[in-house]
Amino acid sequence: MAIIEAIATTYLEADAASVTFSSIPATYEHLQLRVSERADGPNGSIRMQFNDDTASNYAYHRMRGTGSTVSTGVSSPNSFIYLIGATTSDEAPFYGGNIIDILDYANSNKATTIQAVVGTRLTQSSPFVTFNSGLWTSTAAVTKIKIYEYNGWKRGSSFTLYGLNSS
């Protein structure tokens, strides 16, 4: 039986540039970050870094669908994992939904990978869903996660970090 436990939640009472989860325990198999967000500006883009690593130690892939159009992208090396899509501030009261799995985050024998599903809209007429994957090339255990948006987050955005175990 799978076990999921909430580790921490951040609810933004005011606009913020980023959200950080620190002192993450190494007692889970995987982590999951669930985000309900709205960006503070146009062209929303979610970015992640681990353990304050700002060097070019990340790679990402994405596939986005907007109804009848599909696009893809990749970047490596990079200084963050890019999860395309954040609902822009001109789309009030809409918030984007994101589920980000951080796999084997405490396993020091391999690099950390993520997979994510982002559902959002950049304009009233352009909702989309994006499937993302990312890699942090370090084998260090993830003890800190920073998630930020190019223009910052709007008040009302929420971020919950969960720990997952298979039994």
Backbone as JSON Lines, residues from 0, in Angstrom:
{"i":0,"aa":"M","n":[0.83,-1.17,0.0],"ca":[0.0,0.0,0.0],"c":[0.89,1.25,0.0]}
{"i":1,"aa":"A","n":[0.56,2.2,-0.83],"ca":[1.33,3.44,-0.92],"c":[0.94,4.38,0.22]}
{"i":2,"aa":"I","n":[1.94,5.09,0.7],"ca":[1.74,6.06,1.78],"c":[2.18,7.42,1.27]}
{"i":3,"aa":"I","n":[1.32,8.42,1.47],"ca":[1.67,9.79,1.1],"c":[1.43,10.67,2.32]}
{"i":4,"aa":"E","n":[2.45,11.47,2.66],"ca":[2.37,12.34,3.82],"c":[2.75,13.76,3.43]}
{"i":5,"aa":"A","n":[1.95,14.71,3.89],"ca":[2.29,16.12,3.65],"c":[3.48,16.48,4.52]}
{"i":6,"aa":"I","n":[4.49,17.08,3.92],"ca":[5.68,17.52,4.64],"c":[5.55,19.0,5.01]}
{"i":7,"aa":"A","n":[5.14,19.82,4.04],"ca":[5.03,21.26,4.28],"c":[4.14,21.89,3.22]}
{"i":8,"aa":"T","n":[3.47,22.98,3.61],"ca":[2.64,23.75,2.69],"c":[2.98,25.23,2.83]}
{"i":9,"aa":"T","n":[3.07,25.91,1.7],"ca":[3.24,27.36,1.68],"c":[2.09,27.95,0.89]}
{"i":10,"aa":"Y","n":[1.35,28.85,1.54],"ca":[0.27,29.6,0.89],"c":[0.7,31.06,0.85]}
{"i":11,"aa":"L","n":[0.7,31.66,-0.32],"ca":[1.19,33.03,-0.44],"c":[0.1,34.04,-0.06]}
{"i":12,"aa":"E","n":[0.36,34.75,1.03],"ca":[-0.52,35.83,1.48],"c":[-0.19,37.13,0.76]}
{"i":13,"aa":"A","n":[0.95,37.15,0.08],"ca":[1.39,38.31,-0.7],"c":[2.19,37.79,-1.89]}
{"i":14,"aa":"D","n":[2.35,38.6,-2.92],"ca":[3.17,38.2,-4.06],"c":[4.58,37.84,-3.58]}
{"i":15,"aa":"A","n":[5.21,36.88,-4.26],"ca":[6.55,36.43,-3.85],"c":[7.37,36.04,-5.07]}
{"i":16,"aa":"A","n":[8.68,36.18,-4.97],"ca":[9.58,35.83,-6.07],"c":[9.78,34.33,-6.18]}
{"i":17,"aa":"S","n":[9.78,33.62,-5.03],"ca":[10.05,32.18,-5.05],"c":[9.49,31.53,-3.79]}
{"i":18,"aa":"V","n":[9.48,30.21,-3.81],"ca":[9.1,29.42,-2.64],"c":[10.19,28.37,-2.46]}
{"i":19,"aa":"T","n":[10.64,28.19,-1.22],"ca":[11.7,27.23,-0.92],"c":[11.25,26.26,0.17]}
{"i":20,"aa":"F","n":[11.5,24.98,-0.06],"ca":[11.32,23.95,0.95],"c":[12.71,23.49,1.35]}
{"i":21,"aa":"S","n":[13.04,23.57,2.64],"ca":[14.37,23.19,3.1],"c":[14.27,22.15,4.21]}
{"i":22,"aa":"S","n":[15.41,21.61,4.58],"ca":[15.49,20.55,5.61],"c":[14.57,19.39,5.28]}
{"i":23,"aa":"I","n":[14.57,18.98,4.03],"ca":[13.72,17.88,3.59],"c":[14.3,16.57,4.12]}
{"i":24,"aa":"P","n":[13.51,15.79,4.87],"ca":[14.03,14.54,5.41],"c":[14.27,13.51,4.31]}
{"i":25,"aa":"A","n":[15.23,12.63,4.53],"ca":[15.58,11.6,3.54],"c":[14.85,10.29,3.82]}
{"i":26,"aa":"T","n":[13.66,10.37,4.4],"ca":[12.94,9.18,4.85],"c":[11.89,8.67,3.88]}
{"i":27,"aa":"Y","n":[11.8,9.26,2.71],"ca":[10.79,8.86,1.72],"c":[11.49,8.31,0.47]}
{"i":28,"aa":"E","n":[10.75,7.58,-0.33],"ca":[11.29,7.1,-1.6],"c":[11.27,8.2,-2.66]}
{"i":29,"aa":"H","n":[10.18,8.94,-2.69],"ca":[9.99,10.0,-3.69],"c":[9.33,11.2,-3.02]}
{"i":30,"aa":"L","n":[9.39,12.33,-3.7],"ca":[8.69,13.53,-3.27],"c":[7.69,13.92,-4.36]}
{"i":31,"aa":"Q","n":[6.64,14.6,-3.95],"ca":[5.7,15.15,-4.91],"c":[5.36,16.56,-4.48]}
{"i":32,"aa":"L","n":[5.41,17.48,-5.44],"ca":[5.09,18.87,-5.19],"c":[3.82,19.19,-5.97]}
{"i":33,"aa":"R","n":[2.8,19.62,-5.25],"ca":[1.53,20.02,-5.9],"c":[1.41,21.53,-5.77]}
{"i":34,"aa":"V","n":[1.18,22.16,-6.91],"ca":[1.21,23.62,-6.97],"c":[-0.06,24.13,-7.64]}
{"i":35,"aa":"S","n":[-0.67,25.1,-7.02],"ca":[-1.76,25.88,-7.62],"c":[-1.22,27.29,-7.7]}
{"i":36,"aa":"E","n":[-0.97,27.78,-8.92],"ca":[-0.21,29.03,-9.05],"c":[-0.75,29.97,-10.1]}
{"i":37,"aa":"R","n":[-0.36,31.22,-9.91],"ca":[-0.6,32.26,-10.91],"c":[0.65,33.13,-10.96]}
{"i":38,"aa":"A","n":[1.17,33.34,-12.16],"ca":[2.39,34.12,-12.33],"c":[2.1,35.61,-12.27]}
{"i":39,"aa":"D","n":[3.1,36.37,-11.9],"ca":[2.97,37.82,-11.79],"c":[3.5,38.49,-13.05]}
{"i":40,"aa":"G","n":[2.91,38.14,-14.2],"ca":[3.33,38.75,-15.44],"c":[3.08,37.82,-16.61]}
{"i":41,"aa":"P","n":[3.4,38.26,-17.81],"ca":[3.18,37.45,-19.0],"c":[4.21,36.34,-19.17]}
{"i":42,"aa":"N","n":[3.9,35.4,-20.04],"ca":[4.84,34.34,-20.42],"c":[5.36,33.56,-19.22]}
{"i":43,"aa":"G","n":[4.44,33.03,-18.44],"ca":[4.8,32.31,-17.23],"c":[5.7,31.11,-17.49]}
{"i":44,"aa":"S","n":[6.68,30.93,-16.62],"ca":[7.58,29.78,-16.73],"c":[8.05,29.38,-15.34]}
{"i":45,"aa":"I","n":[7.77,28.14,-14.96],"ca":[8.14,27.62,-13.66],"c":[9.56,27.08,-13.74]}
{"i":46,"aa":"R","n":[10.36,27.35,-12.72],"ca":[11.75,26.9,-12.68],"c":[12.04,26.27,-11.33]}
{"i":47,"aa":"M","n":[12.89,25.23,-11.33],"ca":[13.26,24.54,-10.09],"c":[14.77,24.4,-9.98]}
{"i":48,"aa":"Q","n":[15.25,24.5,-8.74],"ca":[16.65,24.22,-8.43],"c":[16.7,23.42,-7.13]}
{"i":49,"aa":"F","n":[17.73,22.61,-6.97],"ca":[17.91,21.79,-5.78],"c":[19.17,22.21,-5.03]}
{"i":50,"aa":"N","n":[19.09,22.2,-3.72],"ca":[20.24,22.41,-2.82],"c":[21.06,23.66,-3.15]}
{"i":51,"aa":"D","n":[20.4,24.72,-3.58],"ca":[21.07,25.99,-3.92],"c":[22.07,25.86,-5.07]}
{"i":52,"aa":"D","n":[21.93,24.83,-5.89],"ca":[22.82,24.63,-7.04],"c":[22.34,25.51,-8.19]}
{"i":53,"aa":"T","n":[23.11,26.53,-8.53],"ca":[22.76,27.44,-9.63],"c":[23.67,27.26,-10.84]}
{"i":54,"aa":"A","n":[24.51,26.23,-10.79],"ca":[25.41,25.94,-11.92],"c":[24.64,25.24,-13.04]}
{"i":55,"aa":"S","n":[25.27,25.03,-14.15],"ca":[24.63,24.39,-15.31],"c":[24.62,22.88,-15.16]}
{"i":56,"aa":"N","n":[23.87,22.4,-14.17],"ca":[23.8,20.98,-13.84],"c":[22.41,20.39,-14.06]}
{"i":57,"aa":"Y","n":[21.61,21.01,-14.91],"ca":[20.23,20.59,-15.12],"c":[19.95,20.41,-16.61]}
{"i":58,"aa":"A","n":[18.97,19.57,-16.89],"ca":[18.45,19.4,-18.26],"c":[16.94,19.24,-18.15]}
{"i":59,"aa":"Y","n":[16.23,19.57,-19.22],"ca":[14.78,19.36,-19.22],"c":[14.26,19.09,-20.62]}
{"i":60,"aa":"H","n":[13.11,18.45,-20.64],"ca":[12.37,18.14,-21.88],"c":[10.92,18.51,-21.64]}
{"i":61,"aa":"R","n":[10.22,18.85,-22.69],"ca":[8.8,19.13,-22.54],"c":[8.04,18.82,-23.81]}
{"i":62,"aa":"M","n":[6.74,18.52,-23.63],"ca":[5.82,18.35,-24.74],"c":[4.53,19.05,-24.33]}
{"i":63,"aa":"R","n":[4.09,20.01,-25.14],"ca":[2.93,20.82,-24.8],"c":[1.84,20.64,-25.85]}
{"i":64,"aa":"G","n":[0.62,20.51,-25.37],"ca":[-0.54,20.42,-26.25],"c":[-1.52,21.53,-25.98]}
{"i":65,"aa":"T","n":[-1.97,22.2,-27.05],"ca":[-2.92,23.31,-26.93],"c":[-4.15,23.02,-27.78]}
{"i":66,"aa":"G","n":[-4.74,21.87,-27.63],"ca":[-5.88,21.5,-28.45],"c":[-5.41,20.77,-29.68]}
{"i":67,"aa":"S","n":[-5.23,21.49,-30.79],"ca":[-4.83,20.86,-32.04],"c":[-3.34,21.02,-32.34]}
{"i":68,"aa":"T","n":[-2.6,21.73,-31.48],"ca":[-1.19,22.0,-31.73],"c":[-0.32,21.35,-30.67]}
{"i":69,"aa":"V","n":[0.76,20.73,-31.11],"ca":[1.72,20.12,-30.19],"c":[3.09,20.73,-30.45]}
{"i":70,"aa":"S","n":[3.81,21.04,-29.37],"ca":[5.18,21.53,-29.51],"c":[6.06,20.79,-28.51]}
{"i":71,"aa":"T","n":[7.35,20.76,-28.8],"ca":[8.3,20.09,-27.93],"c":[9.51,20.99,-27.72]}
{"i":72,"aa":"G","n":[10.29,20.67,-26.69],"ca":[11.5,21.44,-26.43],"c":[12.43,20.68,-25.52]}
{"i":73,"aa":"V","n":[13.7,21.05,-25.56],"ca":[14.72,20.42,-24.74],"c":[15.82,21.45,-24.49]}
{"i":74,"aa":"S","n":[16.48,21.35,-23.34],"ca":[17.62,22.22,-23.08],"c":[18.58,21.53,-22.12]}
{"i":75,"aa":"S","n":[19.85,21.6,-22.46],"ca":[20.89,21.04,-21.61],"c":[22.23,21.58,-22.1]}
{"i":76,"aa":"P","n":[23.15,21.96,-21.23],"ca":[22.98,22.12,-19.79],"c":[22.26,23.43,-19.48]}
{"i":77,"aa":"N","n":[21.71,23.49,-18.29],"ca":[20.97,24.67,-17.88],"c":[21.17,24.89,-16.39]}
{"i":78,"aa":"S","n":[20.85,26.07,-15.89],"ca":[21.03,26.37,-14.47],"c":[19.76,26.13,-13.66]}
{"i":79,"aa":"F","n":[18.73,25.51,-14.28],"ca":[17.49,25.19,-13.6],"c":[16.72,24.18,-14.45]}
{"i":80,"aa":"I","n":[15.74,23.53,-13.83],"ca":[14.79,22.71,-14.58],"c":[13.62,23.62,-14.92]}
{"i":81,"aa":"Y","n":[13.26,23.67,-16.16],"ca":[12.2,24.54,-16.66],"c":[10.95,23.71,-16.89]}
{"i":82,"aa":"L","n":[9.85,24.1,-16.24],"ca":[8.56,23.45,-16.43],"c":[7.67,24.46,-17.13]}
{"i":83,"aa":"I","n":[7.54,24.32,-18.43],"ca":[6.82,25.34,-19.19],"c":[5.4,25.51,-18.68]}
{"i":84,"aa":"G","n":[5.03,26.74,-18.51],"ca":[3.66,27.06,-18.19],"c":[3.42,27.5,-16.77]}
{"i":85,"aa":"A","n":[2.92,28.68,-16.63],"ca":[2.38,29.2,-15.38],"c":[1.26,30.12,-15.83]}
{"i":86,"aa":"T","n":[0.13,30.06,-15.15],"ca":[-0.98,30.91,-15.54],"c":[-0.61,32.36,-15.29]}
{"i":87,"aa":"T","n":[-0.81,33.21,-16.29],"ca":[-0.36,34.59,-16.19],"c":[-1.34,35.45,-15.41]}
{"i":88,"aa":"S","n":[-0.84,36.56,-14.86],"ca":[-1.61,37.4,-13.95],"c":[-2.84,38.03,-14.61]}
{"i":89,"aa":"D","n":[-2.83,38.2,-15.93],"ca":[-3.98,38.81,-16.58],"c":[-5.14,37.82,-16.73]}
{"i":90,"aa":"E","n":[-4.95,36.6,-16.26],"ca":[-5.98,35.58,-16.37],"c":[-6.71,35.33,-15.06]}
{"i":91,"aa":"A","n":[-6.78,36.32,-14.18],"ca":[-7.52,36.17,-12.92],"c":[-8.96,35.81,-13.25]}
{"i":92,"aa":"P","n":[-9.58,34.93,-12.57],"ca":[-9.18,34.24,-11.34],"c":[-8.6,32.85,-11.6]}
{"i":93,"aa":"F","n":[-8.03,32.59,-12.77],"ca":[-7.54,31.26,-13.09],"c":[-6.17,30.99,-12.46]}
{"i":94,"aa":"Y","n":[-6.04,29.78,-11.94],"ca":[-4.77,29.31,-11.39],"c":[-4.39,28.03,-12.11]}
{"i":95,"aa":"G","n":[-3.1,27.87,-12.39],"ca":[-2.62,26.65,-13.02],"c":[-2.45,25.55,-11.99]}
{"i":96,"aa":"G","n":[-2.6,24.31,-12.44],"ca":[-2.39,23.16,-11.58],"c":[-1.17,22.38,-12.02]}
{"i":97,"aa":"N","n":[-0.31,22.02,-11.08],"ca":[0.94,21.35,-11.38],"c":[1.16,20.19,-10.42]}
{"i":98,"aa":"I","n":[1.56,19.05,-10.94],"ca":[1.97,17.91,-10.12],"c":[3.38,17.55,-10.57]}
{"i":99,"aa":"I","n":[4.33,17.65,-9.65],"ca":[5.74,17.45,-9.95],"c":[6.26,16.31,-9.08]}
{"i":100,"aa":"D","n":[6.67,15.22,-9.69],"ca":[7.25,14.08,-8.97],"c":[8.77,14.19,-9.01]}
{"i":101,"aa":"I","n":[9.39,14.11,-7.84],"ca":[10.85,14.15,-7.72],"c":[11.25,12.74,-7.29]}
{"i":102,"aa":"L","n":[11.82,11.99,-8.21],"ca":[12.0,10.56,-8.04],"c":[13.35,10.22,-7.39]}
{"i":103,"aa":"D","n":[13.31,9.28,-6.45],"ca":[14.53,8.79,-5.78],"c":[15.43,9.93,-5.32]}
{"i":104,"aa":"Y","n":[14.85,10.93,-4.73],"ca":[15.54,12.17,-4.37],"c":[16.68,11.98,-3.35]}
{"i":105,"aa":"A","n":[16.64,10.91,-2.58],"ca":[17.66,10.69,-1.55],"c":[18.67,9.62,-1.94]}
{"i":106,"aa":"N","n":[18.56,9.05,-3.13],"ca":[19.44,7.99,-3.59],"c":[20.75,8.6,-4.09]}
{"i":107,"aa":"S","n":[21.84,8.37,-3.38],"ca":[23.12,8.97,-3.74],"c":[23.88,8.17,-4.8]}
{"i":108,"aa":"N","n":[23.24,7.15,-5.37],"ca":[23.87,6.36,-6.42],"c":[23.46,6.78,-7.82]}
{"i":109,"aa":"K","n":[22.6,7.78,-7.92],"ca":[22.16,8.23,-9.24],"c":[21.71,9.68,-9.19]}
{"i":110,"aa":"A","n":[21.6,10.29,-10.36],"ca":[21.12,11.66,-10.47],"c":[19.62,11.7,-10.2]}
{"i":111,"aa":"T","n":[19.14,12.86,-9.81],"ca":[17.72,13.04,-9.5],"c":[16.95,13.41,-10.76]}
{"i":112,"aa":"T","n":[15.82,12.74,-10.99],"ca":[14.97,13.05,-12.13],"c":[13.6,13.51,-11.64]}
{"i":113,"aa":"I","n":[12.95,14.28,-12.48],"ca":[11.58,14.73,-12.17],"c":[10.7,14.44,-13.37]}
{"i":114,"aa":"Q","n":[9.41,14.29,-13.07],"ca":[8.4,14.28,-14.13],"c":[7.26,15.16,-13.63]}
{"i":115,"aa":"A","n":[6.64,15.87,-14.55],"ca":[5.62,16.83,-14.14],"c":[4.53,16.95,-15.19]}
{"i":116,"aa":"V","n":[3.34,17.25,-14.7],"ca":[2.21,17.59,-15.56],"c":[1.76,18.99,-15.14]}
{"i":117,"aa":"V","n":[1.69,19.89,-16.11],"ca":[1.29,21.27,-15.85],"c":[0.06,21.57,-16.7]}
{"i":118,"aa":"G","n":[-1.0,22.01,-16.08],"ca":[-2.19,22.45,-16.8],"c":[-2.43,23.91,-16.5]}
{"i":119,"aa":"T","n":[-2.52,24.73,-17.54],"ca":[-2.58,26.17,-17.32],"c":[-3.16,26.89,-18.54]}
{"i":120,"aa":"R","n":[-3.11,28.2,-18.51],"ca":[-3.52,29.02,-19.66],"c":[-2.68,30.29,-19.68]}
{"i":121,"aa":"L","n":[-2.25,30.64,-20.87],"ca":[-1.49,31.89,-21.03],"c":[-2.41,33.04,-21.4]}
{"i":122,"aa":"T","n":[-3.49,32.74,-22.08],"ca":[-4.52,33.74,-22.37],"c":[-5.87,33.04,-22.28]}
{"i":123,"aa":"Q","n":[-6.92,33.81,-22.3],"ca":[-8.27,33.26,-22.2],"c":[-8.53,32.18,-23.25]}
{"i":124,"aa":"S","n":[-7.93,32.34,-24.42],"ca":[-8.19,31.4,-25.51],"c":[-7.09,30.37,-25.7]}
{"i":125,"aa":"S","n":[-6.11,30.29,-24.78],"ca":[-5.02,29.34,-25.01],"c":[-4.69,28.49,-23.77]}
{"i":126,"aa":"P","n":[-5.66,27.68,-23.31],"ca":[-5.31,26.74,-22.24],"c":[-4.45,25.62,-22.83]}
{"i":127,"aa":"F","n":[-3.59,25.03,-22.0],"ca":[-2.76,23.93,-22.5],"c":[-2.34,23.02,-21.36]}
{"i":128,"aa":"V","n":[-1.83,21.87,-21.74],"ca":[-1.23,20.93,-20.8],"c":[0.18,20.63,-21.29]}
{"i":129,"aa":"T","n":[1.11,20.51,-20.35],"ca":[2.49,20.21,-20.68],"c":[2.98,19.03,-19.87]}
{"i":130,"aa":"F","n":[3.66,18.11,-20.53],"ca":[4.33,17.01,-19.86],"c":[5.82,17.34,-19.86]}
{"i":131,"aa":"N","n":[6.41,17.31,-18.69],"ca":[7.81,17.73,-18.52],"c":[8.63,16.62,-17.88]}
{"i":132,"aa":"S","n":[9.9,16.59,-18.19],"ca":[10.85,15.76,-17.46],"c":[12.09,16.6,-17.24]}
{"i":133,"aa":"G","n":[12.82,16.28,-16.18],"ca":[14.02,17.04,-15.89],"c":[15.05,16.18,-15.19]}
{"i":134,"aa":"L","n":[16.28,16.66,-15.2],"ca":[17.39,15.94,-14.61],"c":[18.28,16.93,-13.87]}
{"i":135,"aa":"W","n":[18.67,16.56,-12.65],"ca":[19.71,17.26,-11.92],"c":[20.88,16.3,-11.88]}
{"i":136,"aa":"T","n":[22.0,16.65,-12.45],"ca":[23.09,15.7,-12.66],"c":[23.86,15.35,-11.39]}
{"i":137,"aa":"S","n":[23.59,16.0,-10.3],"ca":[24.26,15.69,-9.04],"c":[23.7,14.39,-8.44]}
{"i":138,"aa":"T","n":[24.54,13.68,-7.68],"ca":[24.07,12.48,-6.96],"c":[23.82,12.8,-5.49]}
{"i":139,"aa":"A","n":[23.89,14.06,-5.11],"ca":[23.6,14.45,-3.73],"c":[22.12,14.27,-3.43]}
{"i":140,"aa":"A","n":[21.8,13.92,-2.21],"ca":[20.4,13.83,-1.79],"c":[19.79,15.24,-1.84]}
{"i":141,"aa":"V","n":[18.56,15.34,-2.3],"ca":[17.87,16.62,-2.34],"c":[17.41,16.97,-0.92]}
{"i":142,"aa":"T","n":[17.92,18.07,-0.4],"ca":[17.51,18.54,0.93],"c":[16.82,19.89,0.88]}
{"i":143,"aa":"K","n":[16.84,20.5,-0.31],"ca":[16.24,21.83,-0.47],"c":[15.72,21.97,-1.9]}
{"i":144,"aa":"I","n":[14.51,22.5,-2.02],"ca":[13.89,22.73,-3.34],"c":[13.49,24.19,-3.42]}
{"i":145,"aa":"K","n":[13.94,24.85,-4.46],"ca":[13.49,26.22,-4.74],"c":[12.67,26.16,-6.02]}
{"i":146,"aa":"I","n":[11.46,26.7,-5.96],"ca":[10.6,26.79,-7.14],"c":[10.28,28.28,-7.33]}
{"i":147,"aa":"Y","n":[10.53,28.74,-8.54],"ca":[10.29,30.16,-8.8],"c":[9.74,30.35,-10.19]}
{"i":148,"aa":"E","n":[9.25,31.54,-10.43],"ca":[8.64,31.89,-11.7],"c":[9.37,33.11,-12.22]}
{"i":149,"aa":"Y","n":[9.55,33.2,-13.51],"ca":[10.31,34.28,-14.13],"c":[9.9,35.66,-13.61]}
{"i":150,"aa":"N","n":[8.6,35.89,-13.46],"ca":[8.08,37.18,-13.0],"c":[7.65,37.17,-11.55]}
{"i":151,"aa":"G","n":[7.74,36.04,-10.87],"ca":[7.27,35.92,-9.49],"c":[5.87,35.32,-9.43]}
{"i":152,"aa":"W","n":[5.44,35.0,-8.21],"ca":[4.12,34.38,-7.98],"c":[3.15,35.39,-7.42]}
{"i":153,"aa":"K","n":[1.88,35.25,-7.77],"ca":[0.82,36.11,-7.26],"c":[0.28,35.56,-5.94]}
{"i":154,"aa":"R","n":[-0.24,36.47,-5.13],"ca":[-0.92,36.11,-3.88],"c":[-1.98,35.06,-4.19]}
{"i":155,"aa":"G","n":[-2.13,34.11,-3.3],"ca":[-3.13,33.05,-3.48],"c":[-2.55,31.77,-4.03]}
{"i":156,"aa":"S","n":[-1.34,31.81,-4.57],"ca":[-0.68,30.59,-5.04],"c":[-0.35,29.72,-3.83]}
{"i":157,"aa":"S","n":[-0.44,28.39,-4.02],"ca":[-0.13,27.48,-2.91],"c":[0.76,26.35,-3.39]}
{"i":158,"aa":"F","n":[1.6,25.85,-2.49],"ca":[2.63,24.87,-2.79],"c":[2.65,23.86,-1.64]}
{"i":159,"aa":"T","n":[2.44,22.58,-1.94],"ca":[2.49,21.55,-0.91],"c":[3.47,20.46,-1.32]}
{"i":160,"aa":"L","n":[4.39,20.14,-0.44],"ca":[5.38,19.1,-0.66],"c":[4.96,17.86,0.11]}
{"i":161,"aa":"Y","n":[4.92,16.71,-0.6],"ca":[4.54,15.42,-0.02],"c":[5.7,14.46,-0.1]}
{"i":162,"aa":"G","n":[5.76,13.54,0.86],"ca":[6.68,12.4,0.82],"c":[5.91,11.16,0.46]}
{"i":163,"aa":"L","n":[6.46,10.31,-0.41],"ca":[5.79,9.08,-0.85],"c":[6.65,7.87,-0.53]}
{"i":164,"aa":"N","n":[6.02,6.86,0.02],"ca":[6.65,5.56,0.27],"c":[5.73,4.47,-0.26]}
{"i":165,"aa":"S","n":[6.31,3.35,-0.67],"ca":[5.51,2.26,-1.22],"c":[4.87,1.42,-0.12]}
{"i":166,"aa":"S","n":[5.37,1.49,1.1],"ca":[4.71,0.76,2.19],"c":[5.09,1.33,3.53]}
